[in-house]
Structures are given as structure tokens and as C-alpha cells.
Amino acid sequence: MAHQDSFDHKEAQNQLRRFFAGMPRQIPLLLFSVPDVNAPFTDGIRKVVATIGEVTDQVTLQEYPLDHDFARQRGIIASPTLVFAVDPLDIRWLGAPLGHEIQTFMEALAIIGRGEPGLSEPAAKELAKLDEPRKIKVFVSPSCPYCPQAAVDAIRLAVARPELVSLEIIDIQANPELADRYEAHSVPQIFANDHLIYLGAPSQELLVASLVALEPRSYFIPDSDAEEIDCDLLIVGGGPAGLTAGIYANRSGLKTVVVEKGALGGQIAITPMVENYPGFTQVGGQTLVDILVSHALEYVDIFPGEEVQEIVRGNKFMITTNRRRYQARAVLLATGAAVRHLGVPGEQRLAGRGISYCSTCDGQLFIGKKVIIVGGGDSAVTDALHLHQIGVQVTLVHRRDKLRAQQRLITALEQSSITVMYNTTVVEILGKARVESVRLHDSATGEDFNMAFDGVFIAIGYSPAVDLAESLGAELTPDGYIKRDQGHRTTVPGLYSAGDVEGGAKQIVTAAGQGAEAALAIFEDLVNPYWVDQQSGD
């Protein structure tokens, strides 16, 4: 038995020698501690480093009391704290590499000692966008098998961008008070600048995207350097219609891409709460967007931030965006509808200075203040209820004598203390640097009057985005929406539409259904192009 133990020890030493062989960078470690405070963790550090010291002099350890000047200069207050003292890095460990965290410690030595972050190309490109400092805290535990991935990837970021990224790996068993302060009662949890950016162990790409955005991200879409992309179907629009169409088209065997100039998810992304989507009693709008986008990314390439500038129809459609060119056998327009403006004096001048079209985006700015919401449909009433709930003093203004919203929403409005002004229109929005008051017209009395408000939220509907359809000569309905048949075929062969740009109910579920219908029709048509038969008949 003693012989076997000796053999195992020698084999472990040989493995460590191979691990540190050729490591170009020396790694001085500084240990700050207080006697009898978390002593098992302090002893654990000493034993791990001593074992390493038997096979290499690349890793050294110096110990200091917590009241040493070095500790004060570095702002170190926890015992024990282990500092990787390699300039210009700022990486420290509050606790000790025990249990599963020994893996983290060894990978940290390899990354720091070799100076190679080991980031994937997409993650490195995303990290290059970072232009402000980030202080990362990763809460871990020796018993957590998922923590090493989160901690190691955070180390990679600190090594890749040391001028902007600092890191603390925090053992919750050694630092329970700190864990309580951040409510990090499960691990791993990752904070940046004291904002929770991820709960769990994300991929490198997701971690970097969340770090740059300083908020949790549920999906990562890498940049593409391709100047031209060839596909079967190009979908314009990343809302529920476009994303659903992408899933169904790809599953039918069509190479499909989605381009979106604005926020993925369309109007859902700015909807506070969705209560009528099948399968969800209640779900946040952005949460539903994350689910849809994550699902679609399993099938299609999505190109956010790309605006289609021109579509030319020939043997194939030639599509030009602000980023690149595409060739596609068919095009689906799921371009949705844009918010409508009142068109009154002061609206354009004070836009963004008290005038908003998105209660989710801007509502927090008006807590405790007085605002009006203009409109009488579902969006207006939903916005009114949302703002009221977060503490905004809301008045709803509607030009007619009754609301057009769903009865459930009207009932909720009636049960609130929200004032509703019927038969009232906005004549002018007043203010110097920002909104101060609104001039209103009472159509019942014919009187104009002013009321003081801090903000104006406009929710009077949408205008369909039909510019691309019109540029290709597609016919529109009398209401200004794209004219199409039951297969969502427009009057231009090979050009299809789906979602709010077609008019109709303007519900998430109908948009998704239309996207699925359109994708199936496109697949059938590309197998047997109806326009070829039409040309033959001519």
C-alpha cells in the first residue's frame, strides 16, 4: 500500500512537471490572511502551492497579514485573499482552491502563466467592443461542479483585457456575509460592476455579451465578415412572424437567413407583460423574445442591426443591406408596423424630452410624476396599467367616447385609480427644454385647455412598413397593408409577407401562425415555382 501511495505521488508530480513545462511567465502569488479566520482555507492555499512548488519554481507564494500596507493599498479586506501578482492583471481569489475549484486554480495558472486567454474568435470579437471598466465578481463553491467553467472564462476575460477587466473569485463558504450582501445563495453567479449579469455557467460568448451589455443575455449572435451570402430564403424582420418563418423554413430544408434592422422581437420586446400567448399564463415580453430568438438560432442565421436598403428581382432576388449583399430565391417581408405619431406641434421638437412611445423603455424615468397616455386600444390601456403599477401618475386621453381595448383590460383600468378623459384630443405639446404641459381639445364642449404634465406617452397604433413591398411593385390593400393570398404570396412572384405588415388581428400568436404558413408555402413554391408556369403560359 505504501509502495502504491509513493507511485501515485510520483505520477502526480510528473503530471505537474508536464503541466508547467515551458511556461514562460512566472506567477508570484500574494496571500493575505488573519490567523484563525477561515484557517482551513488559508491552510488549503498553502498546501496546494507547496505541492506545486515541489515540481516548479514558476509559482511562488508570499504571505502578509491583512493589516499590511500592501493589503490596504489593494483594498483587500477578506481573509484569506489570494492575489495573482502579475502586472497588469488584477485577479484575486477570496477563499481557496479546494474541491472542484482546484481545477479552476490550475487553469488560471496555465492561462496567466502562458498569457494566452484562449477565447473563441466570436468571444474575442465581442470583448473588443468593451470600452468601459468592468469589475467582475464570480461567486463559487468548492462543491459546485459548474463553477470552474464560469470562473475560468472570467479569468480569460481578465487576461485578455487587463486594462478594463478586473476579477474577484469569491468562495461563498469562506465569505458568507459577502454572499448574503449580493444574495448569491446559489452558484455560480456572475456580477459586473455590482450588476448580476449571469446566473449559472454561460458559454464564453454569452458571458462576454452579458459583460459588455452589463445585463443578462440569453443568446449570442456572432458578427459575420461575409460580404455576400447566398440562401434559399431571406426574411426581412426578426419579430414573431419572421422568427417562426425561419424555424419552419429551415426545417423544410431551406437555407434561411433573417435580417432585422431594429430590436429582435419587434413590438414584443417593449411589451411589459404578455398574458395571451398559448402555453404561458403570464410572461414578460423580453423573456418571450429571448425564448423565440434562442429557438430560431437553432435553425437559422440571424443578422441584427442590418437594414435592407434595396431589393432587386431577377433570376434571384439581390438584397443589399447596410452591411452586406444577399442572394435569395425568395424573400419574406415580416417588417411589421411602426408607431404612429400624433403630428401635433411640439411632438417632434420634444421627442425624447418627455415624449415617449415605449412605456417599458422610459416608464422608470417618470415614477412619481404626472403623464398622459394618448390612445384607446390595447397598447394604450396596457401602458397605462403598467405605468400606474410602477408609481407613475397616469391620465388616459382618448378621442372617442369609449375605449377599443379588450374588455379584460378595460375592467382592470376601471378598477384602478387612473383618470380617463374621453372625447379629448391633443392639440399641442408645450415646453422649453422638455414637456411641461399639454394643450387639449374637448370635442364635446369645443373648448381648448392646458394641463400640466411631465410626460406624454403616445400609443395610437402603428403604420405598416411597406416601403420594400412598394419598391418591388407589390400591391397594397385599401388600408395600406400588403395584399396577399392565402399562402401569403404577394402580387410579386417570389415575394411573400407575414405578420402585422398584412394587417389583421396584430397578435403575437397570429403573427407566428402567419410566419409558419408563409414558410410552408414558400417551400412548396420553391420546389415547384408557380411563376415559372405563369411565364410559360404567357
HELIX and SHEET records of a PDB file:
HELIX    1   1 ALA A    2  PHE A   20  1                                  19    
HELIX    2   2 ALA A   39  GLY A   53  1                                  15    
HELIX    3   3 ASP A   69  ARG A   74  1                                   6    
HELIX    4   4 GLU A  101  ARG A  114  1                                  14    
HELIX    5   5 GLU A  121  LEU A  127  1                                   7    
HELIX    6   6 CYS A  147  ALA A  160  1                                  14    
HELIX    7   7 PRO A  176  ARG A  181  1                                   6    
HELIX    8   8 GLN A  204  ALA A  213  1                                  10    
HELIX    9   9 PRO A  240  ARG A  251  1                                  12    
HELIX   10  10 GLY A  266  ILE A  270  5                                   5    
HELIX   11  11 GLY A  285  LEU A  297  1                                  13    
HELIX   12  12 SER A  359  ASP A  362  1                                   4    
HELIX   13  13 GLY A  363  PHE A  366  5                                   4    
HELIX   14  14 ASP A  378  GLN A  389  1                                  12    
HELIX   15  15 GLN A  407  GLN A  415  1                                   9    
HELIX   16  16 ASP A  467  SER A  471  1                                   5    
HELIX   17  17 GLY A  499  GLU A  502  5                                   4    
HELIX   18  18 ILE A  508  VAL A  527  1                                  20    
HELIX   19  19 TYR A  530  GLY A  537  1                                   8    
SHEET    1   A 8 VAL A  59  PRO A  65  0                                        
SHEET    2   A 8 ILE A  27  SER A  33  1                                        
SHEET    3   A 8 THR A  81  PHE A  84 -1                                        
SHEET    4   A 8 ILE A  91  LEU A  94 -1                                        
SHEET    5   A 8 VAL A 165  ASP A 171  1                                        
SHEET    6   A 8 ARG A 134  VAL A 140  1                                        
SHEET    7   A 8 GLN A 189  ALA A 192 -1                                        
SHEET    8   A 8 HIS A 195  LEU A 199 -1                                        
SHEET    1   B 6 ASP A 301  PRO A 304  0                                        
SHEET    2   B 6 THR A 256  GLU A 260  1                                        
SHEET    3   B 6 GLU A 228  VAL A 236  1                                        
SHEET    4   B 6 ARG A 325  LEU A 333  1                                        
SHEET    5   B 6 PHE A 317  THR A 321 -1                                        
SHEET    6   B 6 VAL A 308  ARG A 313 -1                                        
SHEET    1   C 5 ASP A 301  PRO A 304  0                                        
SHEET    2   C 5 THR A 256  GLU A 260  1                                        
SHEET    3   C 5 GLU A 228  VAL A 236  1                                        
SHEET    4   C 5 ARG A 325  LEU A 333  1                                        
SHEET    5   C 5 LEU A 495  SER A 497  1                                        
SHEET    1   D 2 MET A 273  VAL A 274  0                                        
SHEET    2   D 2 VAL A 283  GLY A 284 -1                                        
SHEET    1   E 2 ALA A 337  VAL A 339  0                                        
SHEET    2   E 2 TYR A 462  PRO A 464 -1                                        
SHEET    1   F 5 ILE A 355  SER A 356  0                                        
SHEET    2   F 5 GLY A 455  ILE A 458  1                                        
SHEET    3   F 5 LYS A 370  VAL A 374  1                                        
SHEET    4   F 5 GLN A 393  VAL A 397  1                                        
SHEET    5   F 5 THR A 419  MET A 421  1                                        
SHEET    1   G 3 THR A 424  LEU A 430  0                                        
SHEET    2   G 3 SER A 437  ASP A 442 -1                                        
SHEET    3   G 3 GLU A 447  ALA A 452 -1                                        
END                                                                             
